[in-house]
């Protein structure tokens, strides 16, 4: 596959769902990818990227941003409270706001610095013990708490359980977002992004299908 193939599939899924072309943002997930692969995707004109770890992104993206305009960075992995300020300085959006303690830290720093990235609140739609995110039953309260802190909540994010039908989780996330007046839905990855688009995703997170398999180690 590759970037052009995935972009074509995103556009086709938009059309099939009766949505406007370009309504869905394709986040190229560049975590643990060699710099030459990232450089190649940048060379094709893509500018929206996702990273899982603040430290890895700090070592990768400032140099690219010195050379290229328009790069948009999204943090899609878990955020430790002690890395909050660094994340807010580097990323344009944080998709993993998953607990009140983190929301409070973001609000405090936003007040101090006078700026804040766009925020997506992570919902643990599968209610998995090992996974981050607020439970669906607690999502409305968490949205309200973040709004009381004047945080720029743009939408919700979820990662469905690997052994369950993702459409059920995408539909649940969309329902929670709708009743809270949130337009953004960060959902869908390499294996299921077309299903996510059909159910309202505004941001899909695709990595290996664009860059190739990751080389951990």
Secondary structure, 3 states (H helix, E strand, C coil): CCHHHHHHHHHHHHHHCCCCCCCCEEEEECCCCCHHHHHHHHHCCCCEEEECCHHHHHHHHHHHHHHCCCCEEEECCCCCHHHHHHHHHHCCEEEEECCHHHHHHHHHHHHHHCCCCEEEEEEECCCCCCCCCEEHHHHHHHHHHHHHCCCCEEEEECCCCCCCCHHHHHHHHHHHHHHCCCCEEECCCCCCHHHHHHCCCCEEEECHHHHCCCCCC
